[in-house]
């Protein structure tokens, strides 16, 4: 299995493609495919990087 989000680093902004109402989130950590993201409207969420491809935000 491949980590789809291996390129994500702390501080990067992302969106969850299946949860647009969460808003933009900031990556807190990315360790062994577990990505901790603090979303504006949802709070802190841990995402399995092997199952969900987060969308980077370059605004």
C-alpha positions in Angstrom: 0.0 0.0 0.0 1.2 3.5 -0.9 1.0 6.6 1.3 -0.8 9.0 -1.0 0.1 12.0 1.2 3.8 11.4 1.8 4.7 14.8 0.4 2.6 16.7 3.1 4.6 18.5 5.7 3.7 20.3 8.9 2.4 23.8 8.1 0.9 22.9 4.7 -2.7 23.8 4.0 -5.1 21.1 2.8 -8.7 20.2 2.1 -10.4 16.9 2.6 -12.1 16.0 -0.7 -15.0 14.2 1.0 -15.6 16.8 3.7 -15.7 20.3 2.1 -17.6 21.7 5.0 -14.5 21.2 7.2 -12.8 24.1 5.4 -9.1 24.5 5.0 -6.9 22.6 7.4 -3.3 22.9 8.5 -1.1 19.8 8.7 0.3 19.3 12.2 2.2 16.0 11.6 2.6 13.3 9.0 4.0 10.1 10.5 3.8 6.7 8.8 0.7 7.6 6.9 -1.2 9.1 9.8 -1.8 12.8 9.1 -2.9 15.0 11.9 -4.8 18.1 10.5 -6.4 21.0 12.3 -9.4 22.0 10.2 -11.0 25.4 10.6 -14.5 24.1 11.0 -13.9 20.6 12.4 -10.9 20.8 14.7 -8.1 18.3 14.9 -8.6 15.1 12.8 -6.2 12.2 12.2 -6.5 10.9 8.7 -5.3 7.6 7.2 -3.0 8.7 4.3 -3.3 5.3 2.7 -7.1 5.8 2.2 -7.7 9.5 1.6 -5.8 11.8 -0.8 -5.8 15.3 0.8 -5.9 18.2 -1.6 -3.1 20.8 -1.0 -4.1 24.4 -1.0 -1.7 27.0 -2.5 -3.7 30.2 -1.9 
